Amino acid sequence: MRRNLQRYYAYTVLSSLTFTWTTWFVFVASRGGNPGWAESAFHLAILLGEVPTGVVADLLGRRRSMLIGLVLSAASYLSYAAISDTLTACLLLGLSGLSVTFLSGADTALLYETAEALGGEDFARRALARASALQMATLAVAPVIAGWLAERHPVAPFLAHGAATLLAAAVVWTMREPAPYRPAAAGAVSGAGASVASSPTAVAEPVSPATMAEGRRSPWAHARAALAYLRDQPELLAMIAFAWVYEAVASMVSQFAQVYLPALGLSLFGAGVVFSAGRLLGAAGGWVAERLREDGAGLWLRCGPLGQAALIMLAGLARSAGGGAALVLNEGVDGLVYPLLSARINQAIPSAQRATVLSFQSLGSSLLIAAAFPAAAALPSVFGIYSIVGGAFAAAALVWALPRKRTVVRTAKSR
């Protein structure tokens, strides 16, 4: 399983070479397509596919789900040369969005369960932080390479992205499916920043026949079981609800930065430097998160989002390079906070339903993004977008930071 972990890190690097992230909008427009409609098709595919593909990952295996997603993703990027109008752009971005749903939840579940089997929950938290740091560092390099490729040929970034995705699929092909894991003893979780405690020496126990039957239940029954588990776990629901807001805010801050940074007077090259600096600082945040003790992780998880909200509001008020600096600092805190949040959520989910429950998390984020993006785009100023988003996030972060009564969570038990 240790080789599994090393191969997952290689997968993280290859799948994060998103050479199309800063080039697709202009490319679609240059081919006569409407980028706005194409983006809508991308999110619509995510909304429709998120939960069904989460069930697929739980019933057929995380590795198989990842392979399906990577092959579909590679097919979409390698076909970008065929874009000639809005319809073809929507079809290919829809395919790309569908591929994301096969990966989201499945790859996190595979990483968490691999690391948990090797060293328990604290080791799994550190593994998530390390993967996040690697992802951020790779995302910092990708825009620079993408610009160089686009200058050689407009289609080159998409072909390179497709090739990197196929290499990622080859790495995943060599990985093993982690066995269902159940710790020897479940602990307790408190509110926002609380830890889910378990024995530091917990090891995987034999899986019962009832658990083995989990993989043979129908997809509908599996989805209902995941919903029933969520209904009985209010603390887990609170964490997932906050993750909805957190991920939607992160997406809006990142996407609208493509308009915000030029509004500050930065050139496209200057904006690229800010993007790369933010990703590098995010990688540093992930490095710190990997080395935090449990009490320090809880403190950052409670208070970090409040600092992020302040930085986003500062970006809305700034009319100078200080706004770009605020975005860079926000990326750094995000690189520290998000893997901690992801680890806490994973600790509270049964192994047999992990990918399905995580798909509910992604689904909620997509719904918020689909509603918030058009509303934000209707605002007269991009600075107002950051002020409003930062203020709304501050309210959510304040509620999140409030102490809550400790409640018992049935951690990682197969139902």
DRENDO-1510 file (C-alpha; in Angstrom, 1 decimal, always signed):
<recs>
REC; n; res; u; v; w
REC; 1; MET; +0.0; +0.0; +0.0 .
REC; 2; ARG; +2.9; +2.3; +0.5 .
REC; 3; ARG; +3.6; +2.1; -3.3 .
REC; 4; ASN; -0.1; +3.0; -3.8 .
REC; 5; LEU; +0.5; +6.2; -1.9 .
REC; 6; GLN; +3.6; +7.1; -3.9 .
REC; 7; ARG; +1.7; +6.4; -7.1 .
REC; 8; TYR; -1.2; +8.6; -5.9 .
REC; 9; TYR; +1.3; +11.5; -5.5 .
REC; 10; ALA; +2.5; +10.9; -9.1 .
REC; 11; TYR; -1.2; +10.9; -10.2 .
REC; 12; THR; -1.7; +14.2; -8.4 .
REC; 13; VAL; +1.1; +15.9; -10.2 .
REC; 14; LEU; +0.1; +14.6; -13.7 .
REC; 15; SER; -3.6; +15.4; -13.2 .
REC; 16; SER; -2.8; +18.9; -12.0 .
REC; 17; LEU; -1.0; +19.9; -15.2 .
REC; 18; THR; -4.1; +21.9; -16.3 .
REC; 19; PHE; -2.6; +23.6; -19.3 .
REC; 20; THR; -6.1; +24.5; -20.4 .
REC; 21; TRP; -7.1; +26.4; -17.2 .
REC; 22; THR; -5.9; +29.8; -18.5 .
REC; 23; THR; -6.4; +29.2; -22.3 .
REC; 24; TRP; -9.8; +27.5; -22.9 .
REC; 25; PHE; -11.9; +30.7; -22.7 .
REC; 26; VAL; -10.0; +32.6; -25.4 .
REC; 27; PHE; -9.7; +29.4; -27.5 .
REC; 28; VAL; -13.4; +28.7; -27.5 .
REC; 29; ALA; -14.2; +32.3; -28.4 .
REC; 30; SER; -11.7; +32.2; -31.3 .
REC; 31; ARG; -13.4; +29.2; -32.7 .
REC; 32; GLY; -16.8; +30.9; -32.8 .
REC; 33; GLY; -18.2; +29.4; -29.6 .
REC; 34; ASN; -19.8; +31.1; -26.7 .
REC; 35; PRO; -17.6; +30.5; -23.6 .
REC; 36; GLY; -20.5; +31.4; -21.2 .
REC; 37; TRP; -22.7; +28.6; -22.6 .
REC; 38; ALA; -19.8; +26.2; -22.6 .
REC; 39; GLU; -19.2; +26.9; -18.9 .
REC; 40; SER; -22.8; +26.3; -18.2 .
REC; 41; ALA; -22.7; +22.9; -20.0 .
REC; 42; PHE; -19.7; +22.0; -17.9 .
REC; 43; HIS; -21.5; +22.7; -14.6 .
REC; 44; LEU; -24.7; +21.1; -15.8 .
REC; 45; ALA; -22.9; +17.9; -16.5 .
REC; 46; ILE; -21.4; +18.0; -13.0 .
REC; 47; LEU; -24.9; +18.5; -11.4 .
REC; 48; LEU; -26.3; +15.6; -13.3 .
REC; 49; GLY; -23.4; +13.2; -12.9 .
REC; 50; GLU; -22.1; +13.9; -9.4 .
REC; 51; VAL; -24.2; +11.6; -7.2 .
REC; 52; PRO; -24.5; +8.7; -9.7 .
REC; 53; THR; -20.8; +8.6; -10.3 .
REC; 54; GLY; -20.2; +8.7; -6.5 .
REC; 55; VAL; -22.3; +5.5; -6.3 .
REC; 56; VAL; -20.3; +4.0; -9.1 .
REC; 57; ALA; -17.1; +4.7; -7.1 .
REC; 58; ASP; -18.4; +3.0; -4.0 .
REC; 59; LEU; -19.9; +0.0; -5.8 .
REC; 60; LEU; -17.4; -0.7; -8.6 .
REC; 61; GLY; -14.3; +0.7; -6.8 .
REC; 62; ARG; -12.4; +4.0; -6.6 .
REC; 63; ARG; -9.7; +3.0; -9.0 .
REC; 64; ARG; -12.2; +2.0; -11.8 .
REC; 65; SER; -14.1; +5.2; -11.3 .
REC; 66; MET; -10.9; +7.2; -11.6 .
REC; 67; LEU; -9.8; +5.4; -14.8 .
REC; 68; ILE; -13.2; +6.1; -16.4 .
REC; 69; GLY; -12.9; +9.8; -15.5 .
REC; 70; LEU; -9.4; +10.1; -16.7 .
REC; 71; VAL; -10.1; +8.5; -20.1 .
REC; 72; LEU; -13.2; +10.7; -20.6 .
REC; 73; SER; -11.1; +13.8; -19.6 .
REC; 74; ALA; -8.3; +12.9; -22.0 .
REC; 75; ALA; -10.9; +12.3; -24.8 .
REC; 76; SER; -12.4; +15.7; -24.2 .
REC; 77; TYR; -9.1; +17.7; -24.3 .
REC; 78; LEU; -7.7; +15.8; -27.3 .
REC; 79; SER; -10.9; +16.6; -29.2 .
REC; 80; TYR; -10.7; +20.4; -28.7 .
REC; 81; ALA; -9.4; +20.9; -32.2 .
REC; 82; ALA; -12.9; +19.9; -33.4 .
REC; 83; ILE; -14.5; +22.9; -31.7 .
REC; 84; SER; -16.1; +25.1; -34.4 .
REC; 85; ASP; -19.2; +26.6; -32.7 .
REC; 86; THR; -21.1; +26.9; -29.4 .
REC; 87; LEU; -22.7; +23.4; -29.8 .
REC; 88; THR; -19.4; +21.6; -30.1 .
REC; 89; ALA; -17.9; +23.6; -27.3 .
REC; 90; CYS; -20.8; +22.7; -25.0 .
REC; 91; LEU; -20.6; +19.0; -25.9 .
REC; 92; LEU; -16.8; +18.9; -25.2 .
REC; 93; LEU; -17.0; +20.9; -22.0 .
REC; 94; GLY; -20.0; +18.8; -20.9 .
REC; 95; LEU; -17.9; +15.7; -21.4 .
REC; 96; SER; -15.1; +17.3; -19.4 .
REC; 97; GLY; -17.5; +18.1; -16.6 .
REC; 98; LEU; -18.8; +14.5; -16.6 .
REC; 99; SER; -15.3; +13.2; -16.3 .
REC; 100; VAL; -14.7; +15.4; -13.2 .
REC; 101; THR; -17.6; +13.7; -11.4 .
REC; 102; PHE; -15.9; +10.3; -11.8 .
REC; 103; LEU; -12.8; +11.7; -10.2 .
REC; 104; SER; -14.2; +13.8; -7.4 .
REC; 105; GLY; -14.8; +11.8; -4.3 .
REC; 106; ALA; -13.2; +8.7; -5.8 .
REC; 107; ASP; -9.6; +9.9; -5.8 .
REC; 108; THR; -10.0; +11.5; -2.3 .
REC; 109; ALA; -11.5; +8.3; -1.0 .
REC; 110; LEU; -8.7; +6.2; -2.5 .
REC; 111; LEU; -6.0; +8.4; -1.0 .
REC; 112; TYR; -7.7; +8.6; +2.5 .
REC; 113; GLU; -8.3; +4.9; +2.7 .
REC; 114; THR; -4.8; +4.0; +1.5 .
REC; 115; ALA; -3.2; +6.3; +4.0 .
REC; 116; GLU; -5.5; +5.3; +6.8 .
REC; 117; ALA; -4.7; +1.6; +6.3 .
REC; 118; LEU; -1.0; +2.5; +6.5 .
REC; 119; GLY; -0.9; +4.8; +9.6 .
REC; 120; GLY; -4.4; +5.6; +10.9 .
REC; 121; GLU; -6.4; +8.8; +10.7 .
REC; 122; ASP; -3.6; +11.3; +11.6 .
REC; 123; PHE; -1.4; +9.9; +8.9 .
REC; 124; ALA; -4.3; +10.1; +6.4 .
REC; 125; ARG; -4.7; +13.8; +7.3 .
REC; 126; ARG; -1.1; +14.4; +6.6 .
REC; 127; ALA; -1.3; +12.5; +3.3 .
REC; 128; LEU; -4.2; +14.7; +2.2 .
REC; 129; ALA; -2.2; +17.8; +3.1 .
REC; 130; ARG; +0.8; +16.5; +1.1 .
REC; 131; ALA; -1.3; +15.8; -1.9 .
REC; 132; SER; -2.8; +19.3; -1.7 .
REC; 133; ALA; +0.7; +20.9; -1.5 .
REC; 134; LEU; +1.8; +18.9; -4.6 .
REC; 135; GLN; -1.3; +19.9; -6.4 .
REC; 136; MET; -0.8; +23.6; -5.6 .
REC; 137; ALA; +2.8; +23.5; -6.7 .
REC; 138; THR; +1.9; +21.9; -10.0 .
REC; 139; LEU; -0.9; +24.3; -10.6 .
REC; 140; ALA; +1.6; +27.2; -10.1 .
REC; 141; VAL; +3.7; +25.8; -13.0 .
REC; 142; ALA; +1.0; +24.9; -15.4 .
REC; 143; PRO; -0.1; +28.4; -16.5 .
REC; 144; VAL; +3.4; +29.4; -17.4 .
REC; 145; ILE; +3.9; +26.2; -19.6 .
REC; 146; ALA; +0.4; +26.7; -21.0 .
REC; 147; GLY; +1.2; +30.3; -22.2 .
REC; 148; TRP; +4.4; +29.0; -23.9 .
REC; 149; LEU; +2.5; +26.2; -25.6 .
REC; 150; ALA; -0.3; +28.5; -26.8 .
REC; 151; GLU; +2.3; +30.8; -28.5 .
REC; 152; ARG; +3.5; +27.8; -30.5 .
REC; 153; HIS; +0.0; +26.6; -31.5 .
REC; 154; PRO; -3.5; +27.4; -30.1 .
REC; 155; VAL; -4.3; +23.7; -29.8 .
REC; 156; ALA; -1.0; +22.7; -28.1 .
REC; 157; PRO; -2.1; +23.3; -24.5 .
REC; 158; PHE; -5.2; +21.0; -25.0 .
REC; 159; LEU; -3.1; +18.2; -26.6 .
REC; 160; ALA; -0.6; +18.4; -23.8 .
REC; 161; HIS; -3.3; +18.4; -21.1 .
REC; 162; GLY; -4.8; +15.3; -22.8 .
REC; 163; ALA; -1.4; +13.5; -22.9 .
REC; 164; ALA; -0.8; +14.3; -19.2 .
REC; 165; THR; -4.2; +12.9; -18.3 .
REC; 166; LEU; -3.5; +9.7; -20.2 .
REC; 167; LEU; -0.2; +9.4; -18.2 .
REC; 168; ALA; -2.2; +9.9; -15.0 .
REC; 169; ALA; -4.5; +7.1; -16.1 .
REC; 170; ALA; -1.5; +4.8; -16.7 .
REC; 171; VAL; -0.3; +5.5; -13.1 .
REC; 172; VAL; -3.8; +4.8; -11.7 .
REC; 173; TRP; -3.9; +1.5; -13.7 .
REC; 174; THR; -0.9; +0.3; -11.6 .
REC; 175; MET; -2.6; +1.2; -8.3 .
REC; 176; ARG; -4.4; -1.2; -6.0 .
REC; 177; GLU; -7.9; -0.8; -4.7 .
REC; 178; PRO; -7.7; -0.2; -0.9 .
REC; 179; ALA; -9.6; -2.8; +1.2 .
REC; 180; PRO; -12.6; -1.5; +3.2 .
REC; 181; TYR; -11.2; -0.1; +6.4 .
REC; 182; ARG; -12.8; -0.1; +9.8 .
REC; 183; PRO; -10.9; +1.3; +12.9 .
REC; 184; ALA; -10.8; -0.7; +16.0 .
REC; 185; ALA; -12.5; +2.0; +18.0 .
REC; 186; ALA; -14.6; +5.0; +17.1 .
REC; 187; GLY; -14.2; +8.3; +18.9 .
REC; 188; ALA; -16.1; +11.6; +19.1 .
REC; 189; VAL; -16.2; +14.8; +17.2 .
REC; 190; SER; -17.1; +18.2; +18.4 .
REC; 191; GLY; -18.2; +21.2; +16.3 .
REC; 192; ALA; -16.5; +23.1; +13.7 .
REC; 193; GLY; -12.9; +22.6; +14.5 .
REC; 194; ALA; -13.2; +19.4; +16.5 .
REC; 195; SER; -11.2; +16.3; +15.9 .
REC; 196; VAL; -12.5; +12.8; +15.3 .
REC; 197; ALA; -10.6; +10.8; +17.7 .
REC; 198; SER; -9.7; +7.1; +17.4 .
REC; 199; SER; -7.0; +4.8; +18.7 .
REC; 200; PRO; -3.6; +5.8; +17.3 .
REC; 201; THR; -2.9; +2.1; +16.9 .
REC; 202; ALA; -6.1; +1.3; +15.1 .
REC; 203; VAL; -5.8; -1.3; +12.3 .
REC; 204; ALA; -8.0; -2.7; +9.7 .
REC; 205; GLU; -10.4; -5.3; +10.9 .
REC; 206; PRO; -11.8; -8.2; +8.9 .
REC; 207; VAL; -14.8; -7.2; +6.9 .
REC; 208; SER; -18.1; -9.0; +7.9 .
REC; 209; PRO; -20.4; -10.8; +5.4 .
REC; 210; ALA; -22.9; -7.9; +5.8 .
REC; 211; THR; -20.2; -5.5; +4.8 .
REC; 212; MET; -19.2; -7.6; +1.9 .
REC; 213; ALA; -22.8; -7.5; +0.7 .
REC; 214; GLU; -22.6; -3.7; +0.6 .
REC; 215; GLY; -20.9; -3.9; -2.8 .
REC; 216; ARG; -23.8; -6.1; -4.2 .
REC; 217; ARG; -26.7; -3.7; -3.2 .
REC; 218; SER; -28.4; -1.8; -5.9 .
REC; 219; PRO; -27.2; +1.8; -6.7 .
REC; 220; TRP; -30.5; +3.2; -5.5 .
REC; 221; ALA; -30.3; +1.4; -2.2 .
REC; 222; HIS; -26.7; +2.4; -1.8 .
REC; 223; ALA; -27.6; +6.1; -2.4 .
REC; 224; ARG; -30.5; +5.9; +0.1 .
REC; 225; ALA; -28.2; +4.3; +2.7 .
REC; 226; ALA; -25.7; +7.2; +2.3 .
REC; 227; LEU; -28.5; +9.7; +2.7 .
REC; 228; ALA; -29.8; +7.9; +5.8 .
REC; 229; TYR; -26.3; +8.0; +7.3 .
REC; 230; LEU; -26.1; +11.7; +6.6 .
REC; 231; ARG; -29.5; +12.3; +8.2 .
REC; 232; ASP; -28.3; +10.7; +11.4 .
REC; 233; GLN; -25.1; +12.7; +11.6 .
REC; 234; PRO; -25.8; +16.4; +12.2 .
REC; 235; GLU; -22.1; +17.2; +12.8 .
REC; 236; LEU; -21.1; +15.7; +9.5 .
REC; 237; LEU; -23.9; +17.6; +7.8 .
REC; 238; ALA; -22.7; +20.8; +9.3 .
REC; 239; MET; -19.1; +20.1; +8.0 .
REC; 240; ILE; -20.4; +19.3; +4.5 .
REC; 241; ALA; -22.7; +22.4; +4.5 .
REC; 242; PHE; -19.7; +24.6; +5.3 .
REC; 243; ALA; -17.6; +22.8; +2.6 .
REC; 244; TRP; -20.4; +23.8; +0.1 .
REC; 245; VAL; -19.9; +27.5; +1.0 .
REC; 246; TYR; -16.1; +27.2; +1.2 .
REC; 247; GLU; -15.7; +25.5; -2.2 .
REC; 248; ALA; -18.1; +27.9; -3.9 .
REC; 249; VAL; -16.3; +31.0; -2.5 .
REC; 250; ALA; -12.9; +29.5; -3.5 .
REC; 251; SER; -14.2; +28.9; -7.1 .
REC; 252; MET; -15.6; +32.4; -7.4 .
REC; 253; VAL; -12.5; +34.1; -6.0 .
REC; 254; SER; -10.3; +32.2; -8.4 .
REC; 255; GLN; -12.5; +32.5; -11.6 .
REC; 256; PHE; -13.3; +36.2; -11.2 .
REC; 257; ALA; -9.6; +36.9; -10.6 .
REC; 258; GLN; -9.2; +36.6; -14.4 .
REC; 259; VAL; -11.2; +39.9; -14.6 .
REC; 260; TYR; -10.2; +41.4; -11.2 .
REC; 261; LEU; -6.4; +41.4; -11.7 .
REC; 262; PRO; -6.5; +43.2; -15.1 .
REC; 263; ALA; -8.9; +45.7; -13.4 .
REC; 264; LEU; -6.1; +46.5; -11.0 .
REC; 265; GLY; -4.0; +47.4; -14.0 .
REC; 266; LEU; -1.9; +44.2; -14.3 .
REC; 267; SER; -0.9; +42.9; -17.7 .
REC; 268; LEU; -1.8; +39.3; -18.6 .
REC; 269; PHE; +1.7; +38.3; -17.7 .
REC; 270; GLY; +1.4; +40.1; -14.4 .
REC; 271; ALA; -1.9; +38.3; -13.7 .
REC; 272; GLY; -0.2; +35.0; -14.5 .
REC; 273; VAL; +2.6; +35.8; -11.9 .
REC; 274; VAL; -0.1; +36.5; -9.3 .
REC; 275; PHE; -1.8; +33.2; -10.0 .
REC; 276; SER; +1.5; +31.3; -9.8 .
REC; 277; ALA; +2.5; +33.1; -6.6 .
REC; 278; GLY; -0.9; +32.2; -5.0 .
REC; 279; ARG; -0.5; +28.5; -6.0 .
REC; 280; LEU; +3.0; +28.4; -4.6 .
REC; 281; LEU; +1.9; +29.9; -1.3 .
REC; 282; GLY; -0.9; +27.4; -1.3 .
REC; 283; ALA; +1.6; +24.6; -1.6 .
REC; 284; ALA; +3.5; +26.1; +1.3 .
REC; 285; GLY; +0.2; +26.1; +3.3 .
REC; 286; GLY; -0.3; +22.4; +2.5 .
REC; 287; TRP; +3.3; +21.7; +3.7 .
REC; 288; VAL; +2.4; +23.4; +7.0 .
REC; 289; ALA; -0.9; +21.5; +7.3 .
REC; 290; GLU; +1.0; +18.2; +6.9 .
REC; 291; ARG; +3.1; +19.0; +10.0 .
REC; 292; LEU; +0.4; +20.4; +12.3 .
REC; 293; ARG; -0.5; +18.6; +15.5 .
REC; 294; GLU; -4.1; +17.8; +16.1 .
REC; 295; ASP; -4.8; +20.8; +18.4 .
REC; 296; GLY; -3.1; +23.2; +15.9 .
REC; 297; ALA; -5.1; +21.7; +13.0 .
REC; 298; GLY; -8.3; +22.3; +14.9 .
REC; 299; LEU; -7.4; +25.9; +15.6 .
REC; 300; TRP; -6.5; +26.7; +12.0 .
REC; 301; LEU; -9.7; +24.9; +10.8 .
REC; 302; ARG; -11.8; +27.1; +13.1 .
REC; 303; CYS; -10.1; +30.4; +12.6 .
REC; 304; GLY; -8.5; +30.2; +9.2 .
REC; 305; PRO; -11.7; +30.8; +7.2 .
REC; 306; LEU; -12.3; +34.1; +9.1 .
REC; 307; GLY; -8.8; +35.3; +8.0 .
REC; 308; GLN; -9.7; +34.3; +4.4 .
REC; 309; ALA; -13.0; +36.2; +4.5 .
REC; 310; ALA; -11.1; +39.3; +5.7 .
REC; 311; LEU; -8.6; +39.0; +2.8 .
REC; 312; ILE; -11.4; +38.6; +0.2 .
REC; 313; MET; -13.1; +41.7; +1.5 .
REC; 314; LEU; -9.8; +43.6; +1.4 .
REC; 315; ALA; -9.5; +42.6; -2.2 .
REC; 316; GLY; -12.9; +44.1; -2.8 .
REC; 317; LEU; -11.8; +47.4; -1.2 .
REC; 318; ALA; -8.4; +47.6; -2.8 .
REC; 319; ARG; -7.7; +49.5; -6.0 .
REC; 320; SER; -4.0; +48.7; -6.2 .
REC; 321; ALA; -1.5; +45.9; -6.1 .
REC; 322; GLY; -2.6; +45.3; -2.5 .
REC; 323; GLY; -5.6; +43.5; -3.8 .
REC; 324; GLY; -3.5; +41.0; -5.7 .
REC; 325; ALA; -1.4; +40.5; -2.6 .
REC; 326; ALA; -4.6; +39.8; -0.6 .
REC; 327; LEU; -5.6; +37.1; -3.2 .
REC; 328; VAL; -2.1; +35.5; -2.9 .
REC; 329; LEU; -2.3; +35.4; +0.9 .
REC; 330; ASN; -5.9; +33.9; +0.6 .
REC; 331; GLU; -4.5; +31.1; -1.6 .
REC; 332; GLY; -1.8; +30.4; +1.0 .
REC; 333; VAL; -4.4; +30.0; +3.8 .
REC; 334; ASP; -6.6; +28.0; +1.6 .
REC; 335; GLY; -3.8; +25.5; +1.0 .
REC; 336; LEU; -3.6; +25.1; +4.8 .
REC; 337; VAL; -7.3; +25.0; +5.7 .
REC; 338; TYR; -8.9; +23.0; +2.9 .
REC; 339; PRO; -6.9; +19.7; +3.4 .
REC; 340; LEU; -7.8; +19.9; +7.1 .
REC; 341; LEU; -11.5; +20.3; +6.3 .
REC; 342; SER; -11.3; +17.4; +3.9 .
REC; 343; ALA; -9.6; +15.2; +6.4 .
REC; 344; ARG; -12.2; +15.9; +9.1 .
REC; 345; ILE; -15.1; +15.1; +6.7 .
REC; 346; ASN; -13.4; +11.9; +5.6 .
REC; 347; GLN; -12.9; +10.8; +9.2 .
REC; 348; ALA; -16.6; +10.9; +9.8 .
REC; 349; ILE; -17.7; +8.9; +6.7 .
REC; 350; PRO; -18.1; +5.1; +6.5 .
REC; 351; SER; -15.6; +3.5; +4.0 .
REC; 352; ALA; -18.4; +1.7; +2.1 .
REC; 353; GLN; -20.2; +5.0; +1.4 .
REC; 354; ARG; -17.3; +7.5; +1.3 .
REC; 355; ALA; -17.4; +8.4; -2.4 .
REC; 356; THR; -21.2; +8.7; -2.4 .
REC; 357; VAL; -21.3; +11.1; +0.6 .
REC; 358; LEU; -18.4; +13.1; -0.9 .
REC; 359; SER; -20.4; +13.4; -4.1 .
REC; 360; PHE; -23.2; +15.1; -2.1 .
REC; 361; GLN; -20.6; +17.5; -0.9 .
REC; 362; SER; -19.5; +18.3; -4.5 .
REC; 363; LEU; -23.1; +18.5; -5.7 .
REC; 364; GLY; -24.0; +21.2; -3.2 .
REC; 365; SER; -20.9; +23.2; -4.1 .
REC; 366; SER; -21.9; +23.0; -7.8 .
REC; 367; LEU; -25.4; +24.1; -7.1 .
REC; 368; LEU; -24.2; +27.2; -5.2 .
REC; 369; ILE; -21.7; +28.0; -8.0 .
REC; 370; ALA; -24.4; +27.6; -10.7 .
REC; 371; ALA; -26.6; +30.1; -8.8 .
REC; 372; ALA; -23.9; +32.5; -7.6 .
REC; 373; PHE; -21.9; +33.0; -10.9 .
REC; 374; PRO; -24.7; +34.5; -12.9 .
REC; 375; ALA; -25.8; +36.7; -10.0 .
REC; 376; ALA; -22.2; +38.0; -9.5 .
REC; 377; ALA; -21.7; +38.6; -13.2 .
REC; 378; ALA; -24.7; +40.9; -13.1 .
REC; 379; LEU; -23.0; +43.2; -10.6 .
REC; 380; PRO; -21.6; +46.4; -12.1 .
REC; 381; SER; -18.1; +46.1; -10.6 .
REC; 382; VAL; -15.8; +43.2; -10.0 .
REC; 383; PHE; -14.7; +44.9; -6.8 .
REC; 384; GLY; -18.2; +44.6; -5.6 .
REC; 385; ILE; -18.2; +40.9; -6.2 .
REC; 386; TYR; -15.3; +40.4; -3.9 .
REC; 387; SER; -16.8; +42.6; -1.2 .
REC; 388; ILE; -20.1; +40.8; -1.2 .
REC; 389; VAL; -18.6; +37.3; -1.5 .
REC; 390; GLY; -16.1; +38.2; +1.3 .
REC; 391; GLY; -18.9; +39.5; +3.5 .
REC; 392; ALA; -21.1; +36.4; +3.0 .
REC; 393; PHE; -18.2; +34.1; +3.7 .
REC; 394; ALA; -17.3; +36.1; +6.9 .
REC; 395; ALA; -20.8; +35.4; +8.2 .
REC; 396; ALA; -20.5; +31.6; +7.4 .
REC; 397; ALA; -17.0; +31.5; +8.8 .
REC; 398; LEU; -18.2; +33.2; +12.1 .
REC; 399; VAL; -20.9; +30.6; +12.6 .
REC; 400; TRP; -18.4; +27.8; +11.7 .
REC; 401; ALA; -15.9; +29.1; +14.4 .
REC; 402; LEU; -18.4; +29.1; +17.2 .
REC; 403; PRO; -17.9; +26.2; +19.7 .
REC; 404; ARG; -20.5; +23.5; +19.6 .
REC; 405; LYS; -21.6; +20.7; +21.9 .
REC; 406; ARG; -19.7; +17.5; +21.4 .
REC; 407; THR; -21.7; +14.7; +19.8 .
REC; 408; VAL; -20.7; +11.1; +19.1 .
REC; 409; VAL; -20.1; +10.3; +15.4 .
REC; 410; ARG; -19.9; +6.7; +14.2 .
REC; 411; THR; -16.6; +7.0; +12.5 .
REC; 412; ALA; -15.7; +5.0; +9.4 .
REC; 413; LYS; -18.0; +2.0; +10.2 .
REC; 414; SER; -19.5; +0.1; +7.4 .
REC; 415; ARG; -23.3; -0.1; +7.5 .
</recs>
